[in-house]
Amino acid sequence: MASVISGAKTVAASSAKVGASQGVDSVLVLALIANSGTTYVGGSDVTTANGFPLAASAAVSVACDDLADVWVIGTASDVVR
């Protein structure tokens, strides 16, 4: 069983991993309430056209076995946890 991991990631206009490679059972991505735009969640190929959209204060749970498999893209300076 994987450990609980906490962290934050500043979103950019180009896609980036949520975190470094680490074993997980799933990842919960939360867009902070203060975010000004939409954040998109997906794999390494995520774009604003194909990602799962998260408005401010919204969250999505992603089933995966590696934290580095989850990527985000969106409004620069927005933050996800």
Secondary structure in CASP SS format (residue, H / E / C, confidence):
PFRMAT SS
TARGET T0000
AUTHOR 0000-0000-0000
METHOD secondary structure of the structure
MODEL  1
M C 1.00
A C 1.00
S C 1.00
V C 1.00
I C 1.00
S C 1.00
G C 1.00
A C 1.00
K E 1.00
T E 1.00
V C 1.00
A C 1.00
A C 1.00
S C 1.00
S C 1.00
A E 1.00
K E 1.00
V C 1.00
G C 1.00
A C 1.00
S C 1.00
Q C 1.00
G E 1.00
V C 1.00
D C 1.00
S E 1.00
V E 1.00
L E 1.00
V E 1.00
L E 1.00
A E 1.00
L C 1.00
I C 1.00
A C 1.00
N C 1.00
S C 1.00
G C 1.00
T C 1.00
T E 1.00
Y E 1.00
V E 1.00
G E 1.00
G C 1.00
S C 1.00
D C 1.00
V C 1.00
T C 1.00
T C 1.00
A C 1.00
N C 1.00
G C 1.00
F E 1.00
P E 1.00
L E 1.00
A C 1.00
A C 1.00
S C 1.00
A C 1.00
A E 1.00
V E 1.00
S E 1.00
V E 1.00
A E 1.00
C C 1.00
D C 1.00
D E 1.00
L H 1.00
A H 1.00
D H 1.00
V C 1.00
W E 1.00
V E 1.00
I E 1.00
G E 1.00
T C 1.00
A C 1.00
S C 1.00
D C 1.00
V E 1.00
V E 1.00
R C 1.00
END
